[in-house]
Amino acid sequence: MKKGTQRLSQLFTAMALAGVASFSMAADTIKIALAGPVTGAVAQYGEMQFIGAKMAIEQINKAGGVDGKQLEGVVYDDACDPKQAVAVANKIVNDGVKFVVGHLCSSSTQPASDIYEDEGVMMITAASTSPDITSRGYKLIFRTIGLDSLQGPTAGKFIAEHIKPKTVAVIHDKQQYGEGIATAVKKTLEDAGIKVALFEGINAGDKDFSAMIAKLKQAKVDFVYYGGYHPELGLILRQASEKGLKVGFMGPEGVGNKEISAIAGPASEGLYVTLPKSFDQDPKNQALVDAFKAKNEDPSGPFVFPAYAAVQVIAEGIKKAGSEDTDKVAAALRANTFATPTGDLGFDEKGDLKNFNFVVYQWHKDGTKTEAK
């Protein structure tokens, strides 16, 4: 190759890799794409996923890797945007990466998963909870977190049995994840005989919720369930408090972020949230917790440990299959149980966990949480 041509090739390579970060520079590696929001309103959740996955890669490599090869994590930013997620999925395919941990937002994960299934790429999401993602008979799509069809009824049952409100409003952000879980909560509440006076959507990214708060007042609700993410709910909590609306609130794991306390301040006190179990509080995970803390990383986020488990399952699946062929690895995942920091994981035919429980927590204004009783 001529020097000029070589420089151009290097330039184009650098341009193609813009926005992509890799970990582990070993020549003989198994690449794992880490896909999720590096930028955007829910980048905090992406960071949870990335630190969990990177820690698993680091520890597996230190223990000798996978069949003599080192794992290499490559981060791709989808900004929790469906169109960008499709672009990212196509880039992952073009980059020749065969394994993905991600995406994070269900609305991004679903279109990306269509591409992965068609192109023979295995994806394990540690965060996307929409049942639609695994309801299409795909063979290469898995998750290490539970479904909204479980999380919604868990929330609805808690509201019915512990809160016992007279009139409830269920609102959502009109997106696949938020509206899906809100619908599941609404059905559970109505089945329990609780009146849902208002079922309505807001627009993700909105800043002024005075019209919605006026509707809540008019409907005389005494409890509000919100399906969506923390940026909008944080503003709703703060503005509701400022306007004298004194009702209880509850949301899914998409609002379980310390940023909600930064946005809502004292109004976040008492918020109920459904989340995966606090795996960082499990004594058997203490050494792993210490490893995160040694790197000044927070192990308490809801997607940290599920992302760690996703990488671990990929690594163990490759070992059990004796191959990096994704069809063979997928078959190994369905045929085996894997001991991980989130428990013993087994997958059904859809790629969902056979056992997973969401826990109801009560949020505090300082960003901490305690299990609700």
Secondary structure, DSSP 8 states (H G I E B T S, - for coil): --HHHHHHHHHHHHHHTTT-EEE---SSEEEEEEEE-SSSTTHHHHHHHHHHHHHHHHHHHHTT-BTTBEEEEEEEE-TT-HHHHHHHHHHHHHTT--EEE---SHHHHHHHHHHHHHHT-EEEESS---GGGGSS--SSEEESS--HHHHHHHHHHHIIIII--SEEEEEE-SSHHHHHHHHHHHHHHHHTT-EEEEEEE--TT----HHHHHHHHHTT-SEEEEES-HHHHHHHHHHHHHTT---EEEE-GGG-STHHHHHHGGGGTT-EEEEE--GGG-GGGHHHHHHHHHTT--TTSTTHHHHHHHHHHHHHHHHHHTS--HHHHHHHHHH-EEEETTEEEEB-TTS-BS---EEEEEE-TTS-EEE--
